[in-house]
Amino acid sequence: MGTRTQRRRPELAAFLRSRRARVKPADVGMPPGLRRRTPGLRREEVAQLSGVGVTWYTWLEQGRPINASAQVLDAVARTLRLDPPEREHLYRLAEVPFDPDPQCVTRRIGPEVQGIIDALDPQPAVVYNARYDILATNAAYRALFAVPETLRMGVSNVLWMLFTVSEAACPVVHREQELPLMVATLRSAYGRHVGEPAWEEYIRALSAASPSFAQLWESGVVAPPGPRVKTFRHEAVGEMRMTSQSLSIDGMPECRIVVYTPEEEETRRKVAFLRETRERTPGWNAENPVP
């Protein structure tokens, strides 16, 4: 058993005990009974309600090195009335790949975060998750990346767009430098999601759609996210050099606001020109969900 597992097992044991103590027998339709020395459910009651053996659950709560399946953890989570963050925490401590509840998988961006990125205009800003899904954008971002070919794709994932759009339509100028870095950043995040069906299917599908992505993915290179200077092209103004900076979002783990700031005065003028053109264009749809 590795050092990380040795450290997680006591935390798992303490977490299960604290959650068990929180649940009253009446909460799960059981009589209160007599001679309860501690608040909450007994271990044998959790095991019974979860459909698992008493010995197995006792060992789990004692932090012993036993294996747990997702199905069993889900049953324990229901018995202990865990909310979604607690359920995810249980999976992480038990070192079982976590697959979010389909009913909770989509976290909508609230008006506060949308207001922040809207206020950054004319600087392009976007909200990504760790898989580069596009969760929210401001008008400047949509104007910069509103390439007709990407619009027809209808895919709200920046990696999917960059690896499957034609080179002529790609807004990133130095693809041979930027795309490997993005894939390495994706792989760094993937380490926290190995085995999760949504992530595995995403990697499989993108690898099938793009041999270039598949080759970079197989290289195994990892890199953390960080500020970078990138060059973009736009058919109306040509090339623009911009610095990308990531900002974390409280309450949304692994999601980040990415802001693109002009690197020099010429790019600043081009960004301003795009904004003026956008505002003068009749019928321009500021809510267009451009990838």
C-alpha positions as CSV (number, residue, x, y, z in Angstrom):
1,M,0.0,0.0,0.0
2,G,1.5,3.3,-1.1
3,T,2.1,6.3,1.2
4,R,-0.8,8.3,-0.3
5,T,-3.2,5.4,0.4
6,Q,-1.9,5.0,3.9
7,R,-2.6,8.7,4.5
8,R,-6.1,8.6,3.0
9,R,-7.4,5.5,4.8
10,P,-7.4,7.2,8.3
11,E,-9.2,10.2,6.7
12,L,-11.7,7.9,5.1
13,A,-12.4,6.2,8.4
14,A,-12.9,9.6,10.2
15,F,-15.1,10.9,7.5
16,L,-17.4,7.8,7.5
17,R,-17.7,7.9,11.3
18,S,-18.6,11.6,11.3
19,R,-21.2,11.1,8.6
20,R,-22.7,8.0,10.4
21,A,-23.0,10.0,13.6
22,R,-25.0,12.7,11.8
23,V,-27.7,10.4,10.6
24,K,-30.5,9.7,13.1
25,P,-32.4,6.3,13.0
26,A,-35.6,8.2,12.3
27,D,-34.0,9.8,9.2
28,V,-33.9,6.4,7.6
29,G,-37.1,5.0,9.0
30,M,-35.7,3.0,11.9
31,P,-36.9,3.0,15.5
32,P,-34.5,4.9,17.8
33,G,-34.0,1.9,20.0
34,L,-32.4,1.8,23.5
35,R,-28.9,1.9,24.8
36,R,-27.3,3.9,22.0
37,R,-24.0,4.9,23.3
38,T,-23.3,7.3,20.4
39,P,-25.5,9.5,18.3
40,G,-26.5,8.4,14.8
41,L,-26.5,4.9,13.2
42,R,-24.6,1.9,14.3
43,R,-22.2,0.3,11.9
44,E,-24.4,-2.8,11.4
45,E,-27.3,-0.5,10.6
46,V,-25.3,1.3,7.9
47,A,-24.2,-2.1,6.5
48,Q,-27.8,-3.5,6.5
49,L,-29.3,-0.4,4.8
50,S,-26.5,-0.3,2.2
51,G,-26.8,-4.0,1.4
52,V,-23.2,-4.9,2.4
53,G,-21.6,-7.2,5.0
54,V,-21.1,-5.9,8.5
55,T,-17.5,-7.0,8.6
56,W,-16.8,-5.4,5.2
57,Y,-18.3,-2.1,6.3
58,T,-16.5,-2.2,9.6
59,W,-13.2,-2.7,7.9
60,L,-13.9,0.1,5.5
61,E,-14.7,2.4,8.5
62,Q,-11.6,1.3,10.3
63,G,-9.4,2.3,7.3
64,R,-8.3,-1.2,6.4
65,P,-6.8,-1.7,2.9
66,I,-9.9,-3.2,1.2
67,N,-11.3,-2.5,-2.2
68,A,-14.6,-0.7,-2.7
69,S,-16.6,-0.6,-5.9
70,A,-18.5,2.5,-7.2
71,Q,-21.8,0.6,-6.6
72,V,-21.1,-0.1,-3.0
73,L,-19.9,3.4,-2.3
74,D,-23.0,4.8,-3.9
75,A,-25.1,2.6,-1.6
76,V,-23.2,3.8,1.5
77,A,-23.5,7.4,0.3
78,R,-27.3,7.1,0.0
79,T,-27.5,5.5,3.5
80,L,-25.4,8.3,5.0
81,R,-27.4,10.9,3.0
82,L,-24.3,12.5,1.5
83,D,-24.7,15.5,-0.7
84,P,-22.8,15.7,-4.1
85,P,-19.6,17.2,-2.7
86,E,-19.5,14.7,0.1
87,R,-20.1,11.9,-2.3
88,E,-17.2,13.0,-4.4
89,H,-15.0,13.3,-1.3
90,L,-15.9,9.7,-0.3
91,Y,-14.8,8.5,-3.8
92,R,-11.5,10.4,-3.6
93,L,-10.7,9.1,-0.2
94,A,-11.5,5.5,-1.2
95,E,-9.4,6.0,-4.4
96,V,-12.3,5.0,-6.7
97,P,-12.8,6.8,-10.0
98,F,-15.5,9.4,-9.5
99,D,-18.3,9.7,-12.1
100,P,-20.6,12.7,-11.2
101,D,-24.3,12.2,-10.8
102,P,-25.8,12.8,-14.3
103,Q,-28.4,15.1,-12.7
104,C,-25.6,17.2,-11.2
105,V,-23.0,17.1,-13.9
106,T,-23.9,20.4,-15.5
107,R,-23.1,23.3,-13.3
108,R,-24.5,26.5,-14.8
109,I,-22.5,29.6,-14.6
110,G,-24.2,32.0,-12.2
111,P,-25.0,35.6,-13.0
112,E,-22.1,36.8,-10.8
113,V,-19.4,35.0,-12.8
114,Q,-21.1,35.9,-16.1
115,G,-21.2,39.5,-15.0
116,I,-17.4,39.4,-14.2
117,I,-16.4,38.2,-17.7
118,D,-18.9,40.6,-19.3
119,A,-17.3,43.5,-17.4
120,L,-13.9,42.6,-18.8
121,D,-15.0,43.5,-22.4
122,P,-13.2,44.4,-24.7
123,Q,-10.8,41.9,-23.4
124,P,-11.9,38.4,-24.4
125,A,-12.8,36.2,-21.5
126,V,-14.1,32.6,-21.1
127,V,-14.9,30.0,-18.4
128,Y,-13.3,26.6,-19.0
129,N,-13.4,23.5,-17.0
130,A,-10.4,21.1,-16.8
131,R,-11.5,19.4,-20.0
132,Y,-11.6,22.7,-21.9
133,D,-15.4,22.6,-22.1
134,I,-16.6,26.2,-22.7
135,L,-19.0,27.1,-19.9
136,A,-19.4,30.8,-20.5
137,T,-18.0,33.5,-22.8
138,N,-18.2,37.3,-23.1
139,A,-18.9,39.2,-26.3
140,A,-15.3,39.9,-27.1
141,Y,-14.4,36.2,-26.9
142,R,-17.2,35.4,-29.2
143,A,-16.2,38.1,-31.7
144,L,-12.6,36.9,-31.7
145,F,-13.4,33.2,-32.2
146,A,-16.5,33.5,-34.3
147,V,-15.0,31.6,-37.2
148,P,-17.8,30.3,-39.6
149,E,-16.3,26.8,-39.6
150,T,-16.3,26.6,-35.8
151,L,-19.8,27.9,-35.7
152,R,-21.0,25.1,-38.0
153,M,-19.4,22.5,-35.7
154,G,-21.6,23.5,-32.8
155,V,-19.2,21.9,-30.3
156,S,-18.5,23.9,-27.0
157,N,-15.1,22.4,-26.4
158,V,-12.0,24.4,-27.4
159,L,-9.7,21.4,-27.8
160,W,-12.2,19.6,-30.0
161,M,-12.5,22.7,-32.1
162,L,-8.8,23.4,-32.5
163,F,-8.0,19.8,-33.4
164,T,-10.8,19.2,-35.9
165,V,-11.1,22.6,-37.6
166,S,-9.1,23.1,-40.8
167,E,-5.7,24.8,-40.4
168,A,-6.9,27.8,-42.5
169,A,-9.8,28.4,-40.2
170,C,-8.0,27.8,-36.9
171,P,-7.6,31.1,-34.9
172,V,-4.4,29.9,-33.2
173,V,-1.4,30.9,-35.3
174,H,1.4,28.7,-33.9
175,R,-0.5,25.4,-33.6
176,E,2.7,23.4,-33.4
177,Q,3.6,25.1,-30.2
178,E,0.2,25.8,-28.6
179,L,-1.6,22.6,-29.1
180,P,1.0,20.3,-27.4
181,L,0.9,22.6,-24.4
182,M,-2.8,22.4,-24.2
183,V,-2.8,18.6,-24.4
184,A,-0.1,18.4,-21.7
185,T,-2.3,20.6,-19.5
186,L,-5.3,18.4,-20.2
187,R,-3.2,15.3,-19.3
188,S,-2.2,16.9,-16.0
189,A,-5.9,17.3,-15.1
190,Y,-6.7,13.8,-16.4
191,G,-4.6,12.4,-13.5
192,R,-7.4,13.3,-11.2
193,H,-10.1,11.6,-13.4
194,V,-8.6,8.4,-14.6
195,G,-11.3,5.8,-15.1
196,E,-14.2,8.3,-15.1
197,P,-16.5,7.4,-18.0
198,A,-17.1,11.0,-19.1
199,W,-13.3,11.7,-19.3
200,E,-12.5,8.3,-20.9
201,E,-15.1,8.7,-23.6
202,Y,-13.9,12.3,-24.3
203,I,-10.3,11.1,-24.8
204,R,-11.4,8.2,-26.9
205,A,-13.7,10.2,-29.2
206,L,-11.2,13.1,-29.7
207,S,-8.4,10.6,-30.4
208,A,-10.5,9.0,-33.0
209,A,-11.4,12.3,-34.6
210,S,-7.9,13.7,-34.6
211,P,-4.8,11.6,-35.2
212,S,-2.7,14.6,-34.2
213,F,-4.4,14.7,-30.8
214,A,-4.0,11.0,-30.4
215,Q,-0.3,11.2,-31.1
216,L,0.2,14.1,-28.6
217,W,-1.9,12.2,-26.0
218,E,0.2,9.1,-26.3
219,S,3.4,11.1,-25.7
220,G,2.4,11.3,-22.0
221,V,3.7,14.9,-21.5
222,V,2.1,16.9,-18.7
223,A,2.2,20.6,-17.9
224,P,0.4,22.8,-15.4
225,P,-1.9,25.7,-16.6
226,G,-0.3,29.1,-16.5
227,P,0.0,32.4,-18.3
228,R,1.2,32.3,-21.9
229,V,1.6,34.7,-24.8
230,K,-0.4,33.4,-27.8
231,T,-0.9,34.7,-31.3
232,F,-4.4,34.6,-32.8
233,R,-5.6,35.6,-36.2
234,H,-8.9,37.3,-37.2
235,E,-10.0,37.8,-40.8
236,A,-10.8,41.4,-40.2
237,V,-7.6,42.6,-38.4
238,G,-5.0,39.9,-38.9
239,E,-2.7,38.7,-36.1
240,M,-3.0,39.6,-32.5
241,R,-0.6,38.8,-29.7
242,M,-2.3,38.2,-26.3
243,T,-1.4,37.0,-22.9
244,S,-3.7,34.4,-21.4
245,Q,-4.2,34.4,-17.6
246,S,-6.2,31.9,-15.6
247,L,-8.3,32.8,-12.5
248,S,-9.9,30.2,-10.2
249,I,-13.6,30.3,-9.3
250,D,-14.7,29.7,-5.7
251,G,-17.2,26.9,-5.5
252,M,-16.4,25.5,-8.9
253,P,-13.3,23.2,-8.6
254,E,-11.2,22.8,-11.7
255,C,-13.1,25.6,-13.5
256,R,-11.3,28.8,-14.4
257,I,-11.8,32.2,-16.0
258,V,-9.3,32.7,-18.8
259,V,-8.7,36.3,-19.8
260,Y,-6.8,37.4,-22.9
261,T,-5.0,40.7,-22.6
262,P,-3.3,42.5,-25.5
263,E,0.4,42.1,-25.4
264,E,1.2,45.3,-27.2
265,E,-0.4,48.5,-28.4
266,E,-1.1,47.3,-31.9
267,T,-3.1,44.4,-30.6
268,R,-5.0,46.7,-28.3
269,R,-6.0,48.8,-31.2
270,K,-7.2,45.8,-33.1
271,V,-9.3,44.6,-30.2
272,A,-10.9,48.0,-29.9
273,F,-11.6,48.0,-33.6
274,L,-13.3,44.6,-33.4
275,R,-15.5,45.9,-30.5
276,E,-16.5,49.1,-32.5
277,T,-17.3,47.0,-35.6
278,R,-19.3,44.6,-33.5
279,E,-21.3,47.4,-31.9
280,R,-22.0,48.9,-35.4
281,T,-23.2,45.7,-36.9
282,P,-27.0,45.4,-37.1
283,G,-28.3,42.2,-35.7
284,W,-25.1,41.0,-34.1
285,N,-26.0,38.5,-31.6
286,A,-24.2,39.1,-28.3
287,E,-25.6,35.8,-26.9
288,N,-24.4,33.6,-29.7
289,P,-22.8,30.6,-28.0
290,V,-19.6,30.6,-30.0
291,P,-17.0,27.9,-29.0
